[in-house]
């Protein structure tokens, strides 16, 4: 029972340098979806157990930033060796994963799982997280309420069931907006759930880069692997 992590990263290499080390504790199978021109992301992805998938779908047909289309292409390729018992985790490149005991055998295969996130918008706040190992001072989205649409920054699903409910693998759109919501709706609202006790950290500003990177580079360097959940 394996876990495949898949993440889109275009112009987000500054975030990926921070987040990627935190993903390694979750999986040895990580694929970064990027463009041919994004050499910085390709370089950051040159680690054992991490591969790059180059997609031309982001701007195909005049799209501004078709994240869903690129994910759909990547899923079709990277899941070729997955079995129906394996799991697929879609992550945004700006998401820090805390230390967490994930037992895939105890999860419901008919569910798509998500997580609440805390917003770490500034370098000063990130340095505080790194210094203290805590993030409970950061704003928690929706107060952590569990009955929420599972958004694309963290979507975990069983691969066997994923193929049944979403045979196109991921929904396409002209921007990064909505494709994640359309995809999670394939499971039905009653089959969406947060992983118990898990909170992730979102680096930088939210809802700004749906049409591609607009924000300034984060520019942070520190080791986030000491963070833990749920305080993180």
N, CA, C and O of each residue as an XYZ file, in Angstrom:
928
protein
N       0.853     -1.193      0.000
C       0.000      0.000      0.000
C       0.890      1.245      0.000
O       1.475      1.600      1.023
N       0.986      1.904     -1.161
C       1.899      3.026     -1.324
C       1.132      4.344     -1.371
O      -0.071      4.374     -1.633
N       1.852      5.431     -1.111
C       1.298      6.778     -1.217
C       2.098      7.556     -2.256
O       3.301      7.760     -2.097
N       1.427      7.987     -3.316
C       2.030      8.812     -4.361
C       1.627     10.268     -4.124
O       0.439     10.591     -4.101
N       2.625     11.153     -3.948
C       2.363     12.583     -3.808
C       2.571     13.256     -5.159
O       3.551     12.997     -5.856
N       1.631     14.124     -5.512
C       1.697     14.841     -6.777
C       1.446     16.323     -6.509
O       0.469     16.679     -5.850
N       2.325     17.185     -7.018
C       2.206     18.613     -6.744
C       2.569     19.434     -7.969
O       3.554     19.152     -8.652
N       1.757     20.460     -8.243
C       2.073     21.423     -9.292
C       2.965     22.505     -8.704
O       2.679     23.053     -7.640
N       4.052     22.803     -9.410
C       4.968     23.847     -8.964
C       5.491     24.591    -10.191
O       6.355     24.090    -10.911
N       4.964     25.776    -10.416
C       5.421     26.640    -11.509
C       5.748     28.004    -10.901
O       4.851     28.736    -10.482
N       7.026     28.333    -10.857
C       7.448     29.574    -10.225
C       7.325     29.563     -8.723
O       7.341     30.618     -8.089
N       7.203     28.380     -8.140
C       7.054     28.225     -6.686
C       8.264     27.531     -6.064
O       8.161     26.974     -4.971
N       9.407     27.558     -6.748
C      10.559     26.830     -6.246
C      11.013     27.317     -4.879
O      11.575     26.540     -4.108
N      10.778     28.613     -4.556
C      11.151     29.132     -3.238
C      10.326     28.474     -2.143
O      10.843     28.183     -1.065
N       9.029     28.233     -2.416
C       8.201     27.496     -1.469
C       8.609     26.025     -1.415
O       8.704     25.437     -0.338
N       8.846     25.444     -2.582
C       9.151     24.013     -2.662
C      10.421     23.669     -1.883
O      10.509     22.590     -1.297
N      11.392     24.561     -1.870
C      12.613     24.317     -1.102
C      12.309     24.108      0.377
O      13.021     23.376      1.065
N      11.254     24.750      0.861
C      10.861     24.629      2.269
C       9.948     23.434      2.485
O      10.124     22.685      3.446
N       8.975     23.248      1.603
C       7.939     22.246      1.837
C       8.370     20.825      1.504
O       7.995     19.881      2.199
N       9.162     20.668      0.438
C       9.524     19.328     -0.017
C      10.154     18.461      1.075
O       9.791     17.290      1.186
N      11.085     18.982      1.887
C      11.637     18.129      2.956
C      10.588     17.615      3.929
O      10.766     16.543      4.507
N       9.501     18.353      4.124
C       8.463     17.894      5.060
C       7.601     16.798      4.455
O       6.957     16.041      5.180
N       7.586     16.709      3.122
C       6.797     15.662      2.467
C       7.499     14.320      2.502
O       6.856     13.276      2.391
N       8.823     14.341      2.655
C       9.598     13.103      2.550
C       9.244     12.095      3.638
O       9.374     10.887      3.438
N       8.795     12.595      4.791
C       8.394     11.697      5.874
C       7.066     10.999      5.576
O       6.729     10.001      6.215
N       6.327     11.515      4.622
C       5.033     10.937      4.269
C       5.137      9.907      3.148
O       4.389      8.929      3.132
N       6.064     10.120      2.210
C       6.112      9.242      1.035
C       7.493      9.262      0.397
O       8.214     10.258      0.460
N       7.839      8.145     -0.213
C       9.066      8.040     -1.013
C       8.777      8.208     -2.496
O       9.671      8.057     -3.328
N       7.519      8.523     -2.829
C       7.129      8.657     -4.236
C       6.490     10.035     -4.429
O       5.312     10.233     -4.132
N       7.276     10.969     -4.924
C       6.844     12.354     -5.080
C       7.104     12.800     -6.509
O       8.208     12.627     -7.026
N       6.094     13.371     -7.148
C       6.240     13.896     -8.500
C       5.834     15.365     -8.524
O       4.769     15.738     -8.033
N       6.704     16.192     -9.105
C       6.451     17.620     -9.219
C       6.083     17.943    -10.666
O       6.850     17.654    -11.584
N       4.922     18.536    -10.866
C       4.436     18.891    -12.195
C       4.813     20.343    -12.478
O       4.437     21.243    -11.727
N       5.545     20.568    -13.546
C       6.011     21.921    -13.846
C       6.101     22.120    -15.355
O       5.676     21.266    -16.133
N       6.661     23.260    -15.756
C       6.803     23.570    -17.169
C       8.243     23.324    -17.624
O       9.156     23.211    -16.807
N       8.420     23.246    -18.910
C       9.749     23.033    -19.474
C      10.673     24.217    -19.155
O      11.884     24.047    -19.015
N      10.089     25.416    -19.043
C      10.891     26.613    -18.817
C      11.295     26.800    -17.352
O      12.212     27.567    -17.062
N      10.623     26.112    -16.429
C      10.884     26.325    -14.998
C      12.056     25.459    -14.544
O      11.867     24.410    -13.928
N      13.252     25.910    -14.853
C      14.459     25.152    -14.521
C      14.712     25.136    -13.013
O      15.259     24.164    -12.492
N      14.322     26.201    -12.305
C      14.553     26.258    -10.861
C      13.767     25.166    -10.139
O      14.288     24.524     -9.227
N      12.516     24.955    -10.545
C      11.713     23.883     -9.950
C      12.293     22.523    -10.306
O      12.358     21.637     -9.454
N      12.709     22.350    -11.533
C      13.305     21.077    -11.940
C      14.560     20.784    -11.120
O      14.794     19.642    -10.727
N      15.360     21.807    -10.866
C      16.572     21.630    -10.070
C      16.228     21.258     -8.631
O      16.851     20.365     -8.057
N      15.234     21.940     -8.041
C      14.822     21.653     -6.665
C      14.295     20.230     -6.535
O      14.398     19.622     -5.469
N      13.730     19.698     -7.620
C      13.132     18.358     -7.596
C      14.147     17.244     -7.799
O      13.784     16.068     -7.787
N      15.409     17.597     -7.986
C      16.432     16.576     -8.243
C      16.926     15.969     -6.934
O      18.053     16.209     -6.500
N      16.047     15.172     -6.318
C      16.355     14.479     -5.076
C      15.919     13.020     -5.192
O      15.025     12.714     -5.981
N      16.519     12.124     -4.438
C      16.077     10.725     -4.459
C      14.597     10.606     -4.109
O      14.131     11.205     -3.140
N      13.871      9.839     -4.895
C      12.449      9.636     -4.638
C      11.565     10.738     -5.174
O      10.345     10.683     -5.018
N      12.167     11.751     -5.812
C      11.408     12.875     -6.372
C      11.664     12.944     -7.872
O      12.809     12.855     -8.316
N      10.607     13.102     -8.645
C      10.742     13.214    -10.096
C       9.961     14.422    -10.591
O       9.063     14.920     -9.912
N      10.317     14.881    -11.783
C       9.602     15.989    -12.422
C       8.759     15.459    -13.575
O       9.156     14.536    -14.287
N       7.592     16.062    -13.741
C       6.740     15.774    -14.893
C       6.540     17.091    -15.633
O       5.991     18.044    -15.079
N       6.982     17.143    -16.875
C       6.878     18.354    -17.671
C       5.566     18.340    -18.452
O       5.273     17.391    -19.179
N       4.781     19.407    -18.289
C       3.483     19.483    -18.976
C       3.380     20.788    -19.761
O       3.839     21.841    -19.320
N       2.766     20.685    -20.931
C       2.472     21.857    -21.750
C       1.015     22.278    -21.631
O       0.547     23.129    -22.388
N       0.295     21.682    -20.681
C      -1.147     21.911    -20.584
C      -1.516     23.228    -19.907
O      -2.646     23.695    -20.045
N      -0.586     23.827    -19.184
C      -0.920     25.009    -18.384
C      -1.514     26.138    -19.228
O      -2.431     26.829    -18.784
N      -0.995     26.325    -20.442
C      -1.459     27.428    -21.290
C      -2.045     26.938    -22.614
O      -2.206     27.707    -23.562
N      -2.354     25.664    -22.658
C      -2.900     25.087    -23.884
C      -4.264     25.689    -24.208
O      -5.087     25.889    -23.314
N      -4.497     25.971    -25.467
C      -5.793     26.524    -25.872
C      -6.062     27.915    -25.351
O      -7.216     28.330    -25.244
N      -5.003     28.643    -25.025
C      -5.166     30.006    -24.530
C      -5.478     30.103    -23.053
O      -5.838     31.177    -22.571
N      -5.350     29.004    -22.322
C      -5.612     29.032    -20.883
C      -4.614     29.929    -20.177
O      -3.464     30.054    -20.597
N      -5.071     30.558    -19.087
C      -4.187     31.401    -18.291
C      -3.261     30.556    -17.431
O      -2.055     30.794    -17.375
N      -3.849     29.555    -16.755
C      -3.044     28.639    -15.937
C      -3.901     27.420    -15.604
O      -4.513     27.349    -14.538
N      -3.935     26.466    -16.527
C      -4.789     25.284    -16.366
C      -4.085     24.246    -15.490
O      -3.525     23.268    -15.985
N      -4.129     24.481    -14.198
C      -3.518     23.567    -13.236
C      -4.164     22.188    -13.296
O      -3.473     21.171    -13.251
N      -5.494     22.159    -13.399
C      -6.208     20.887    -13.436
C      -5.860     20.056    -14.650
O      -5.716     18.838    -14.548
N      -5.719     20.706    -15.810
C      -5.349     19.978    -17.017
C      -3.978     19.346    -16.903
O      -3.769     18.211    -17.332
N      -3.031     20.095    -16.315
C      -1.682     19.554    -16.118
C      -1.689     18.404    -15.117
O      -0.993     17.407    -15.307
N      -2.474     18.543    -14.056
C      -2.585     17.459    -13.083
C      -3.179     16.212    -13.715
O      -2.714     15.101    -13.459
N      -4.207     16.389    -14.542
C      -4.824     15.241    -15.200
C      -3.834     14.474    -16.057
O      -3.817     13.243    -16.043
N      -3.006     15.201    -16.806
C      -1.972     14.553    -17.619
C      -0.984     13.797    -16.740
O      -0.627     12.655    -17.030
N      -0.543     14.449    -15.658
C       0.453     13.830    -14.785
C      -0.106     12.596    -14.083
O       0.579     11.579    -13.974
N      -1.334     12.682    -13.612
C      -1.945     11.544    -12.917
C      -1.988     10.319    -13.830
O      -1.701      9.203    -13.398
N      -2.343     10.535    -15.070
C      -2.440      9.425    -16.015
C      -1.113      8.675    -16.149
O      -1.100      7.462    -16.359
N       0.002      9.401    -16.027
C       1.321      8.796    -16.198
C       1.851      8.216    -14.898
O       2.286      7.065    -14.863
N       1.818      9.011    -13.817
C       2.495      8.597    -12.577
C       1.750      7.480    -11.855
O       2.332      6.796    -11.013
N       0.479      7.286    -12.171
C      -0.284      6.227    -11.503
C      -0.228      4.894    -12.239
O      -0.897      3.941    -11.841
N       0.562      4.816    -13.308
C       0.600      3.600    -14.128
C       0.972      2.371    -13.327
O       0.516      1.271    -13.637
N       1.796      2.539    -12.299
C       2.238      1.403    -11.496
C       1.491      1.275    -10.175
O       1.812      0.404     -9.367
N       0.492      2.136     -9.945
C      -0.267      2.054     -8.700
C      -1.296      0.928     -8.774
O      -1.818      0.622     -9.846
N      -1.578      0.326     -7.646
C      -2.616     -0.689     -7.531
C      -3.872     -0.058     -6.944
O      -3.803      1.057     -6.428
N      -5.011     -0.731     -7.004
C      -6.233     -0.172     -6.420
C      -6.133      0.059     -4.912
O      -6.945      0.798     -4.356
N      -5.172     -0.546     -4.246
C      -5.005     -0.341     -2.807
C      -4.115      0.856     -2.470
O      -4.029      1.257     -1.309
N      -3.452      1.427     -3.480
C      -2.568      2.563     -3.248
C      -3.367      3.865     -3.146
O      -4.554      3.912     -3.470
N      -2.683      4.925     -2.685
C      -3.335      6.206     -2.441
C      -2.605      7.317     -3.173
O      -1.396      7.251     -3.395
N      -3.373      8.350     -3.548
C      -2.845      9.513     -4.261
C      -3.113     10.757     -3.424
O      -4.239     10.984     -2.981
N      -2.069     11.563     -3.207
C      -2.194     12.815     -2.449
C      -1.806     13.983     -3.357
O      -0.662     14.087     -3.801
N      -2.779     14.859     -3.625
C      -2.525     16.084     -4.377
C      -2.205     17.188     -3.375
O      -2.987     17.456     -2.463
N      -1.049     17.824     -3.550
C      -0.609     18.881     -2.638
C      -0.248     20.132     -3.422
O       0.268     20.045     -4.536
N      -0.519     21.297     -2.841
C       0.042     22.526     -3.382
C       1.488     22.655     -2.935
O       1.862     22.166     -1.868
N       2.294     23.310     -3.747
C       3.727     23.412     -3.468
C       4.036     24.295     -2.274
O       5.159     24.277     -1.771
N       3.056     25.072     -1.806
C       3.274     25.956     -0.657
C       2.721     25.388      0.646
O       2.493     26.135      1.598
N       2.503     24.077      0.697
C       1.943     23.432      1.885
C       3.017     22.671      2.658
O       3.678     21.783      2.119
N       3.179     23.030      3.922
C       4.090     22.329      4.833
C       3.316     21.213      5.531
O       2.271     21.457      6.134
N       3.833     19.991      5.444
C       3.220     18.862      6.141
C       3.922     18.644      7.472
O       5.149     18.556      7.510
N       3.174     18.554      8.559
C       3.791     18.305      9.863
C       4.080     16.822     10.058
O       3.688     15.987      9.242
N       4.758     16.513     11.129
C       4.914     15.117     11.521
C       3.529     14.561     11.842
O       2.775     15.159     12.609
N       3.200     13.412     11.251
C       1.850     12.866     11.398
C       1.899     11.376     11.142
O       2.543     10.917     10.198
N       1.220     10.626     11.982
C       1.184      9.174     11.827
C       0.025      8.799     10.909
O      -1.121      8.704     11.350
N       0.333      8.584      9.625
C      -0.681      8.274      8.629
C      -0.730      6.773      8.400
O       0.225      6.184      7.892
N      -1.848      6.153      8.775
C      -2.054      4.724      8.578
C      -3.104      4.551      7.483
O      -4.303      4.615      7.752
N      -2.654      4.332      6.258
C      -3.563      4.238      5.125
C      -4.545      3.083      5.264
O      -5.660      3.153      4.747
N      -4.145      2.029      5.953
C      -5.006      0.852      6.088
C      -6.262      1.146      6.904
O      -7.240      0.402      6.826
N      -6.242      2.223      7.685
C      -7.389      2.564      8.529
C      -8.324      3.588      7.888
O      -9.336      3.959      8.483
N      -7.993      4.048      6.677
C      -8.819      5.050      6.008
C      -9.915      4.397      5.171
O      -9.771      3.264      4.710
N     -11.002      5.122      4.984
C     -12.136      4.672      4.181
C     -11.830      4.948      2.708
O     -11.621      6.098      2.321
N     -11.804      3.916      1.901
C     -11.435      4.066      0.495
C     -12.460      4.862     -0.308
O     -12.146      5.328     -1.403
N     -13.665      5.027      0.202
C     -14.692      5.774     -0.531
C     -14.659      7.266     -0.204
O     -15.447      8.036     -0.754
N     -13.765      7.677      0.676
C     -13.670      9.070      1.099
C     -12.535      9.786      0.381
O     -11.538      9.167      0.010
N     -12.689     11.100      0.185
C     -11.572     11.958     -0.163
C     -11.265     12.789      1.079
O     -12.152     13.416      1.659
N      -9.999     12.783      1.475
C      -9.595     13.397      2.741
C      -8.878     14.722      2.496
O      -8.152     14.890      1.515
N      -9.105     15.654      3.415
C      -8.437     16.942      3.380
C      -7.889     17.298      4.741
O      -7.786     16.449      5.626
N      -7.537     18.569      4.902
C      -6.985     19.047      6.169
C      -7.235     20.541      6.290
O      -7.200     21.251      5.285
N      -7.486     21.035      7.496
C      -7.523     22.495      7.674
C      -6.117     23.066      7.586
O      -5.137     22.368      7.847
N      -6.025     24.326      7.222
C      -4.704     24.943      7.081
C      -4.605     26.221      7.908
O      -5.577     26.946      8.120
N      -3.380     26.453      8.362
C      -3.045     27.706      9.030
C      -2.224     28.557      8.073
O      -1.342     28.055      7.376
N      -2.523     29.852      8.049
C      -1.885     30.742      7.091
C      -0.630     31.389      7.684
O      -0.686     32.068      8.710
N       0.486     31.162      7.021
C       1.760     31.771      7.402
C       2.174     32.696      6.252
O       2.861     32.271      5.322
N       1.753     33.954      6.324
C       1.898     34.854      5.183
C       3.239     35.568      5.133
O       3.654     36.020      4.066
N       3.922     35.678      6.263
C       5.139     36.486      6.283
C       6.359     35.656      6.670
O       6.255     34.616      7.321
N       7.502     36.148      6.250
C       8.764     35.504      6.599
C       8.985     35.530      8.106
O       9.517     34.575      8.673
N       8.577     36.621      8.760
C       8.736     36.726     10.214
C       7.945     35.639     10.931
O       8.432     35.048     11.895
N       6.722     35.373     10.463
C       5.915     34.319     11.086
C       6.526     32.942     10.831
O       6.508     32.082     11.712
N       7.068     32.731      9.623
C       7.680     31.437      9.335
C       8.903     31.195     10.208
O       9.125     30.086     10.693
N       9.681     32.230     10.398
C      10.845     32.101     11.272
C      10.427     31.792     12.706
O      11.118     31.061     13.416
N       9.301     32.347     13.126
C       8.784     32.047     14.470
C       8.357     30.585     14.569
O       8.601     29.931     15.583
N       7.714     30.070     13.508
C       7.336     28.652     13.492
C       8.584     27.781     13.604
O       8.613     26.819     14.372
N       9.605     28.122     12.837
C      10.835     27.335     12.847
C      11.545     27.418     14.203
O      12.117     26.436     14.674
N      11.500     28.581     14.810
C      12.196     28.789     16.083
C      11.497     28.070     17.229
O      12.159     27.510     18.103
N      10.164     28.080     17.234
C       9.413     27.539     18.360
C       8.867     26.138     18.120
O       8.537     25.428     19.070
N       8.767     25.729     16.830
C       8.158     24.444     16.517
C       6.653     24.452     16.682
O       6.034     23.391     16.753
N       6.052     25.635     16.745
C       4.606     25.766     16.939
C       4.020     26.683     15.869
O       4.695     27.571     15.347
N       2.761     26.446     15.560
C       2.083     27.324     14.609
C       0.672     27.676     15.062
O      -0.120     28.184     14.268
N       0.348     27.417     16.316
C      -1.007     27.679     16.800
C      -1.330     29.163     16.874
O      -2.486     29.524     17.093
N      -0.336     30.037     16.696
C      -0.594     31.474     16.661
C      -1.051     31.929     15.281
O      -1.521     33.058     15.135
N      -0.924     31.078     14.267
C      -1.345     31.412     12.917
C      -2.853     31.247     12.760
O      -3.473     30.418     13.426
N      -3.430     32.048     11.869
C      -4.873     31.984     11.629
C      -5.254     30.621     11.057
O      -4.638     30.140     10.106
N      -6.289     30.000     11.655
C      -6.790     28.701     11.212
C      -8.015     28.913     10.336
O      -9.018     29.470     10.782
N      -7.929     28.467      9.091
C      -9.005     28.657      8.121
C     -10.307     28.031      8.591
O     -10.333     26.875      9.011
N     -11.392     28.804      8.517
C     -12.741     28.345      8.886
C     -12.808     27.854     10.331
O     -13.748     27.147     10.696
N     -11.835     28.214     11.150
C     -11.833     27.733     12.528
C     -11.655     26.234     12.639
O     -11.904     25.650     13.693
N     -11.214     25.595     11.530
C     -11.005     24.153     11.553
C     -12.273     23.336     11.445
O     -12.252     22.131     11.695
N     -13.393     23.974     11.072
C     -14.646     23.223     10.966
C     -14.504     22.074      9.982
O     -13.868     22.217      8.937
N     -15.092     20.944     10.316
C     -14.843     19.719      9.545
C     -15.735     19.596      8.310
O     -15.365     18.902      7.364
N     -16.885     20.243      8.292
C     -17.795     20.071      7.166
C     -17.510     21.116      6.094
O     -18.275     22.063      5.911
N     -16.407     20.931      5.396
C     -15.991     21.852      4.358
C     -15.695     21.083      3.070
O     -15.364     19.897      3.091
N     -15.824     21.792      1.957
C     -15.400     21.218      0.674
C     -13.900     20.948      0.735
O     -13.130     21.800      1.179
N     -13.488     19.776      0.294
C     -12.064     19.428      0.318
C     -11.370     20.138     -0.851
O     -11.618     19.835     -2.018
N     -10.504     21.081     -0.511
C      -9.842     21.910     -1.517
C      -8.566     21.246     -2.026
O      -8.050     20.302     -1.428
N      -8.071     21.772     -3.156
C      -6.970     21.121     -3.857
C      -5.607     21.288     -3.238
O      -4.649     20.674     -3.707
N      -5.478     22.101     -2.195
C      -4.154     22.207     -1.580
C      -3.784     20.921     -0.854
O      -2.604     20.670     -0.609
N      -4.787     20.090     -0.501
C      -4.554     18.778      0.120
C      -5.759     17.905     -0.196
O      -6.831     18.081      0.383
N      -5.582     16.966     -1.112
C      -6.635     16.018     -1.473
C      -6.047     14.615     -1.491
O      -5.199     14.298     -2.326
N      -6.496     13.787     -0.576
C      -5.996     12.418     -0.436
C      -7.112     11.437     -0.760
O      -8.175     11.463     -0.140
N      -6.861     10.573     -1.735
C      -7.877      9.601     -2.109
C      -7.276      8.258     -2.477
O      -6.145      8.176     -2.955
N      -8.050      7.209     -2.249
C      -7.640      5.868     -2.674
C      -7.662      5.797     -4.194
O      -8.639      6.202     -4.823
N      -6.588      5.285     -4.785
C      -6.472      5.312     -6.237
C      -7.537      4.442     -6.912
O      -8.074      4.828     -7.950
N      -7.845      3.296     -6.349
C      -8.860      2.437     -6.940
C     -10.208      3.139     -7.027
O     -10.887      3.044     -8.049
N     -10.606      3.842     -5.971
C     -11.888      4.549     -5.967
C     -11.812      5.818     -6.804
O     -12.793      6.205     -7.439
N     -10.654      6.464     -6.806
C     -10.468      7.694     -7.587
C     -10.793      7.440     -9.060
O     -11.458      8.256     -9.699
N     -10.326      6.312     -9.598
C     -10.574      5.995    -11.009
C     -12.057      5.815    -11.296
O     -12.521      6.104    -12.399
N     -12.806      5.334    -10.296
C     -14.237      5.089    -10.490
C     -15.037      6.386    -10.495
O     -15.907      6.577    -11.345
N     -14.745      7.279     -9.547
C     -15.563      8.486     -9.410
C     -15.097      9.615    -10.312
O     -15.879     10.506    -10.644
N     -13.827      9.588    -10.715
C     -13.277     10.670    -11.541
C     -12.416     10.075    -12.653
O     -11.191     10.192    -12.617
N     -13.046      9.438    -13.641
C     -12.279      8.747    -14.692
C     -11.417      9.684    -15.525
O     -10.464      9.238    -16.164
N     -11.741     10.991    -15.527
C     -10.878     11.950    -16.237
C      -9.692     12.364    -15.368
O      -8.863     13.168    -15.794
N      -9.605     11.813    -14.138
C      -8.500     11.975    -13.197
C      -8.505     13.321    -12.488
O      -8.382     13.364    -11.264
N      -8.647     14.446    -13.237
C      -8.737     15.756    -12.604
C      -9.425     16.703    -13.570
O      -9.231     16.614    -14.782
N     -10.239     17.622    -13.025
C     -11.020     18.523    -13.863
C     -10.160     19.683    -14.363
O      -9.327     20.218    -13.632
N     -10.377     20.052    -15.598
C      -9.613     21.110    -16.245
C     -10.359     22.440    -16.150
O     -11.587     22.471    -16.078
N      -9.596     23.539    -16.150
C     -10.182     24.880    -16.151
C      -9.144     25.851    -16.718
O      -7.961     25.516    -16.787
N      -9.565     27.029    -17.118
C      -8.645     27.977    -17.730
C      -7.702     28.614    -16.711
O      -6.643     29.123    -17.079
N      -8.080     28.587    -15.437
C      -7.197     29.024    -14.355
C      -7.128     27.912    -13.323
O      -7.752     26.864    -13.487
N      -6.357     28.144    -12.243
C      -6.250     27.144    -11.185
C      -7.500     27.084    -10.316
O      -7.676     26.140     -9.545
N      -8.368     28.086    -10.436
C      -9.577     28.132     -9.607
C     -10.581     27.071    -10.050
O     -10.693     26.763    -11.237
N     -11.304     26.520     -9.084
C     -12.473     25.658     -9.258
C     -12.179     24.225     -9.688
O     -12.973     23.336     -9.380
N     -11.090     23.962    -10.377
C     -10.844     22.591    -10.841
C     -10.748     21.626     -9.667
O     -11.176     20.477     -9.777
N     -10.189     22.081     -8.538
C     -10.086     21.220     -7.357
C     -11.453     20.946     -6.747
O     -11.730     19.829     -6.309
N     -12.310     21.969     -6.718
C     -13.662     21.814     -6.164
C     -14.478     20.872     -7.035
O     -15.161     19.985     -6.524
N     -14.410     21.063     -8.349
C     -15.135     20.167     -9.249
C     -14.679     18.726     -9.068
O     -15.487     17.800     -9.135
N     -13.377     18.539     -8.837
C     -12.847     17.187     -8.660
C     -13.354     16.569     -7.368
O     -13.806     15.424     -7.377
N     -13.293     17.292     -6.260
C     -13.746     16.730     -4.980
C     -15.246     16.477     -4.984
O     -15.716     15.582     -4.282
N     -16.007     17.244     -5.757
C     -17.451     17.024     -5.838
C     -17.792     15.678     -6.470
O     -18.899     15.172     -6.290
N     -16.850     15.098     -7.205
C     -17.084     13.779     -7.793
C     -17.328     12.732     -6.706
O     -18.038     11.753     -6.933
N     -16.735     12.940     -5.515
C     -16.941     12.012     -4.402
C     -18.302     12.228     -3.735
O     -18.826     11.313     -3.100
N     -18.874     13.415     -3.870
C     -20.088     13.762     -3.159
C     -19.742     14.380     -1.818
O     -18.758     13.984     -1.193
N     -20.534     15.345     -1.363
C     -20.202     16.067     -0.142
C     -20.144     15.141      1.074
O     -19.346     15.363      1.984
N     -20.978     14.116      1.091
C     -20.990     13.185      2.223
C     -19.770     12.296      2.304
O     -19.576     11.595      3.297
N     -18.946     12.318      1.272
C     -17.740     11.484      1.242
C     -16.469     12.335      1.283
O     -15.438     11.958      0.728
N     -16.560     13.486      1.948
C     -15.411     14.364      2.135
C     -15.170     14.546      3.630
O     -16.092     14.818      4.398
N     -13.916     14.391      4.019
C     -13.616     14.376      5.454
C     -12.193     14.871      5.700
O     -11.301     14.658      4.878
N     -11.987     15.536      6.848
C     -10.636     15.913      7.265
C      -9.966     14.732      7.964
O     -10.618     13.977      8.685
N      -8.666     14.581      7.746
C      -7.905     13.603      8.517
C      -7.876     14.055      9.985
O      -7.575     15.216     10.261
N      -8.177     13.172     10.909
C      -8.256     13.580     12.321
C      -6.922     14.063     12.871
O      -5.891     13.415     12.692
N      -6.957     15.213     13.546
C      -5.781     15.726     14.238
C      -4.741     16.383     13.361
O      -3.681     16.771     13.853
N      -5.018     16.522     12.055
C      -4.028     17.075     11.141
C      -4.341     18.532     10.818
O      -5.481     18.879     10.510
N      -3.317     19.380     10.892
C      -3.380     20.747     10.391
C      -2.102     20.999      9.592
O      -1.006     20.657     10.035
N      -2.253     21.594      8.420
C      -1.097     21.899      7.586
C      -0.853     23.403      7.597
O      -1.708     24.173      8.035
N       0.307     23.814      7.116
C       0.663     25.229      7.062
C       0.736     25.680      5.613
O       1.397     25.053      4.785
N       0.050     26.770      5.322
C       0.069     27.369      3.994
C       1.016     28.569      4.015
O       0.794     29.522      4.762
N       2.073     28.524      3.196
C       3.042     29.613      3.143
C       2.607     30.680      2.134
O       2.137     30.365      1.041
N       2.772     31.935      2.518
C       2.448     33.033      1.613
C       0.974     33.366      1.605
O       0.191     32.809      2.375
N       0.602     34.282      0.726
C      -0.775     34.748      0.640
C      -1.625     33.774     -0.150
O      -1.142     33.101     -1.060
N      -2.908     33.707      0.211
C      -3.840     32.786     -0.435
C      -4.696     33.526     -1.461
O      -4.900     34.736     -1.359
N      -5.191     32.786     -2.447
C      -6.158     33.266     -3.440
C      -5.619     34.437     -4.265
O      -6.365     35.338     -4.647
N      -4.323     34.407     -4.528
C      -3.703     35.471     -5.315
C      -3.135     34.929     -6.627
O      -3.123     35.631     -7.638
N      -2.670     33.692     -6.609
C      -1.901     33.154     -7.734
C      -2.665     32.140     -8.582
O      -2.055     31.252     -9.179
N      -3.979     32.258     -8.643
C      -4.762     31.305     -9.421
C      -4.479     31.384    -10.922
O      -4.714     30.419    -11.649
N      -3.984     32.510    -11.380
C      -3.649     32.657    -12.799
C      -2.149     32.606    -13.032
O      -1.662     33.077    -14.059
N      -1.420     32.040    -12.087
C       0.033     32.007    -12.136
C       0.609     32.890    -11.039
O      -0.119     33.662    -10.415
N       1.901     32.780    -10.804
C       2.559     33.472     -9.700
C       2.478     34.982     -9.848
O       2.899     35.537    -10.863
N       1.932     35.649     -8.825
C       1.843     37.099     -8.773
C       2.568     37.660     -7.551
O       3.019     38.806     -7.574
N       2.684     36.883     -6.505
C       3.256     37.347     -5.255
C       4.782     37.371     -5.328
O       5.385     36.709     -6.173
N       5.399     38.147     -4.426
C       6.844     38.190     -4.332
C       7.377     36.870     -3.786
O       6.645     36.106     -3.157
N       8.651     36.612     -4.031
C       9.270     35.387     -3.530
C       9.308     35.412     -2.014
O       9.499     36.459     -1.394
N       9.120     34.231     -1.427
C       9.047     34.112      0.025
C      10.426     34.297      0.657
O      10.575     35.016      1.645
N      11.424     33.646      0.081
C      12.801     33.888      0.494
C      13.166     33.400      1.865
O      14.070     33.951      2.494
N      12.476     32.363      2.359
C      12.767     31.866      3.706
C      13.646     30.627      3.636
O      13.497     29.796      2.740
N      14.559     30.515      4.585
C      15.376     29.309      4.688
C      15.490     28.903      6.146
O      16.132     29.591      6.939
N      14.882     27.811      6.495
C      15.050     27.201      7.817
C      14.487     25.799      7.744
O      13.828     25.443      6.767
N      14.736     25.003      8.759
C      14.343     23.602      8.760
C      12.995     23.460      9.452
O      12.908     23.667     10.662
N      11.910     23.101      8.696
C      10.581     23.004      9.289
C      10.245     21.628      9.831
O       9.118     21.413     10.278
N      11.176     20.691      9.808
C      10.823     19.304     10.093
C      10.544     19.036     11.568
O      10.129     17.934     11.928
N      10.769     20.034     12.428
C      10.472     19.836     13.844
C       9.026     20.146     14.170
O       8.590     19.897     15.294
N       8.259     20.688     13.216
C       6.876     21.014     13.496
C       6.054     19.746     13.669
O       6.370     18.711     13.081
N       5.009     19.825     14.466
C       4.171     18.667     14.739
C       2.711     19.088     14.708
O       2.403     20.280     14.739
N       1.819     18.122     14.648
C       0.401     18.360     14.613
C      -0.207     17.887     15.948
O       0.277     16.911     16.521
N      -1.280     18.574     16.466
C      -2.037     19.610     15.812
C      -1.541     21.043     16.025
O      -2.095     21.955     15.410
N      -0.536     21.288     16.856
C      -0.095     22.653     17.084
C       0.427     23.281     15.825
O       0.421     24.505     15.690
N       0.888     22.452     14.882
C       1.319     22.950     13.578
C       0.244     22.695     12.556
O       0.410     23.041     11.386
